[in-house]
Protein backbone atom coordinates (compact mmCIF):
# COMPACT_ATOMS: atom_id res chain seq x y z
CA UNK A 1 0.00 0.00 0.00
CA UNK A 2 1.03 3.59 -0.56
CA UNK A 3 -0.19 6.96 0.61
CA UNK A 4 -1.03 9.03 -2.45
CA UNK A 5 -1.34 12.69 -1.56
CA UNK A 6 -2.85 15.27 -3.86
CA UNK A 7 -4.26 18.65 -2.87
CA UNK A 8 -3.36 17.91 0.74
CA UNK A 9 -5.53 14.78 0.94
CA UNK A 10 -3.75 11.52 1.64
CA UNK A 11 -5.39 8.32 0.41
CA UNK A 12 -4.26 4.71 0.64
CA UNK A 13 -4.03 2.81 -2.64
CA UNK A 14 -2.23 -0.30 -3.82
CA UNK A 15 1.40 -0.13 -4.88
CA UNK A 16 0.70 -0.85 -8.54
CA UNK A 17 -1.95 1.82 -8.96
CA UNK A 18 0.17 4.38 -7.08
CA UNK A 19 3.10 3.72 -9.40
CA UNK A 20 0.86 3.88 -12.47
CA UNK A 21 -0.67 7.20 -11.35
CA UNK A 22 2.77 8.76 -10.91
CA UNK A 23 4.08 7.39 -14.21
CA UNK A 24 0.98 8.58 -16.07
CA UNK A 25 1.18 12.01 -14.44
CA UNK A 26 4.80 12.33 -15.59
CA UNK A 27 3.84 11.29 -19.11
CA UNK A 28 0.97 13.79 -19.25
CA UNK A 29 3.30 16.55 -18.10
CA UNK A 30 5.76 15.68 -20.87
CA UNK A 31 3.06 15.86 -23.54
CA UNK A 32 1.38 18.94 -22.04
CA UNK A 33 -1.93 17.20 -21.55
CA UNK A 34 -4.40 16.31 -18.80
CA UNK A 35 -6.74 13.49 -17.87
CA UNK A 36 -9.25 12.42 -15.24
CA UNK A 37 -8.68 9.10 -13.49
CA UNK A 38 -10.98 7.40 -10.97
CA UNK A 39 -9.28 5.17 -8.39
CA UNK A 40 -10.64 3.22 -5.44
CA UNK A 41 -8.80 4.13 -2.25
CA UNK A 42 -9.04 3.99 1.52
CA UNK A 43 -9.84 7.39 3.04
CA UNK A 44 -8.74 8.87 6.35
CA UNK A 45 -11.67 7.26 8.14
CA UNK A 46 -10.74 3.78 6.90
CA UNK A 47 -13.67 3.53 4.50
CA UNK A 48 -13.24 2.70 0.84
CA UNK A 49 -13.76 5.77 -1.34
CA UNK A 50 -13.73 6.57 -5.03
CA UNK A 51 -11.08 9.21 -5.66
CA UNK A 52 -11.16 11.41 -8.75
CA UNK A 53 -7.70 12.54 -9.83
CA UNK A 54 -7.23 15.37 -12.29
CA UNK A 55 -3.76 14.79 -13.70
CA UNK A 56 -2.15 17.70 -15.51
CA UNK A 57 1.31 19.27 -15.92
CA UNK A 58 0.91 21.43 -12.81
CA UNK A 59 -0.15 18.85 -10.23
CA UNK A 60 1.82 17.89 -7.19
CA UNK A 61 1.25 14.19 -6.59
CA UNK A 62 3.17 12.27 -3.93
CA UNK A 63 3.18 8.50 -3.42
CA UNK A 64 4.98 7.33 -0.31
CA UNK A 65 5.24 4.01 1.48
CA UNK A 66 3.15 2.93 4.42
CA UNK A 67 3.07 0.00 6.82
CA UNK A 68 -0.69 -0.35 6.51
CA UNK A 69 -1.99 -3.90 6.67
CA UNK A 70 -5.35 -3.01 5.11
CA UNK A 71 -6.31 -4.93 1.97
CA UNK A 72 -5.72 -3.06 -1.26
CA UNK A 73 -8.88 -1.73 -2.94
CA UNK A 74 -9.69 -3.39 -6.27
CA UNK A 75 -8.34 -1.13 -8.99
CA UNK A 76 -8.29 -3.54 -11.92
CA UNK A 77 -10.38 -1.13 -14.04
CA UNK A 78 -8.22 1.88 -13.14
CA UNK A 79 -5.03 -0.04 -13.88
CA UNK A 80 -6.39 -1.21 -17.22
CA UNK A 81 -7.26 2.39 -18.09
CA UNK A 82 -3.89 3.78 -16.95
CA UNK A 83 -1.90 1.16 -18.84
CA UNK A 84 -4.00 1.67 -21.99
CA UNK A 85 -3.50 5.43 -21.85
CA UNK A 86 0.25 5.08 -21.29
CA UNK A 87 0.41 2.69 -24.25
CA UNK A 88 -1.43 5.31 -26.32
CA UNK A 89 1.54 7.63 -25.78
CA UNK A 90 4.19 4.89 -26.14
CA UNK A 91 5.26 6.11 -29.56
CA UNK A 92 5.21 9.77 -28.59
CA UNK A 93 8.59 11.36 -29.00
CA UNK A 94 9.58 14.63 -27.47
CA UNK A 95 10.56 17.32 -30.01
CA UNK A 96 14.26 17.83 -30.52
CA UNK A 97 15.18 21.02 -28.64
CA UNK A 98 17.54 22.07 -31.40
CA UNK A 99 14.57 22.28 -33.74
CA UNK A 100 13.37 25.32 -31.82
CA UNK A 101 15.46 28.44 -31.93
CA UNK A 102 15.07 30.88 -29.08
CA UNK A 103 15.48 34.51 -30.04
C-alpha positions in Angstrom: 0.0 0.0 0.0 1.0 3.6 -0.6 -0.2 7.0 0.6 -1.0 9.0 -2.5 -1.3 12.7 -1.6 -2.8 15.3 -3.9 -4.3 18.7 -2.9 -3.4 17.9 0.7 -5.5 14.8 0.9 -3.7 11.5 1.6 -5.4 8.3 0.4 -4.3 4.7 0.6 -4.0 2.8 -2.6 -2.2 -0.3 -3.8 1.4 -0.1 -4.9 0.7 -0.9 -8.5 -2.0 1.8 -9.0 0.2 4.4 -7.1 3.1 3.7 -9.4 0.9 3.9 -12.5 -0.7 7.2 -11.4 2.8 8.8 -10.9 4.1 7.4 -14.2 1.0 8.6 -16.1 1.2 12.0 -14.4 4.8 12.3 -15.6 3.8 11.3 -19.1 1.0 13.8 -19.2 3.3 16.6 -18.1 5.8 15.7 -20.9 3.1 15.9 -23.5 1.4 18.9 -22.0 -1.9 17.2 -21.5 -4.4 16.3 -18.8 -6.7 13.5 -17.9 -9.2 12.4 -15.2 -8.7 9.1 -13.5 -11.0 7.4 -11.0 -9.3 5.2 -8.4 -10.6 3.2 -5.4 -8.8 4.1 -2.2 -9.0 4.0 1.5 -9.8 7.4 3.0 -8.7 8.9 6.4 -11.7 7.3 8.1 -10.7 3.8 6.9 -13.7 3.5 4.5 -13.2 2.7 0.8 -13.8 5.8 -1.3 -13.7 6.6 -5.0 -11.1 9.2 -5.7 -11.2 11.4 -8.7 -7.7 12.5 -9.8 -7.2 15.4 -12.3 -3.8 14.8 -13.7 -2.1 17.7 -15.5 1.3 19.3 -15.9 0.9 21.4 -12.8 -0.2 18.8 -10.2 1.8 17.9 -7.2 1.3 14.2 -6.6 3.2 12.3 -3.9 3.2 8.5 -3.4 5.0 7.3 -0.3 5.2 4.0 1.5 3.1 2.9 4.4 3.1 0.0 6.8 -0.7 -0.4 6.5 -2.0 -3.9 6.7 -5.4 -3.0 5.1 -6.3 -4.9 2.0 -5.7 -3.1 -1.3 -8.9 -1.7 -2.9 -9.7 -3.4 -6.3 -8.3 -1.1 -9.0 -8.3 -3.5 -11.9 -10.4 -1.1 -14.0 -8.2 1.9 -13.1 -5.0 0.0 -13.9 -6.4 -1.2 -17.2 -7.3 2.4 -18.1 -3.9 3.8 -16.9 -1.9 1.2 -18.8 -4.0 1.7 -22.0 -3.5 5.4 -21.8 0.2 5.1 -21.3 0.4 2.7 -24.2 -1.4 5.3 -26.3 1.5 7.6 -25.8 4.2 4.9 -26.1 5.3 6.1 -29.6 5.2 9.8 -28.6 8.6 11.4 -29.0 9.6 14.6 -27.5 10.6 17.3 -30.0 14.3 17.8 -30.5 15.2 21.0 -28.6 17.5 22.1 -31.4 14.6 22.3 -33.7 13.4 25.3 -31.8 15.5 28.4 -31.9 15.1 30.9 -29.1 15.5 34.5 -30.0 
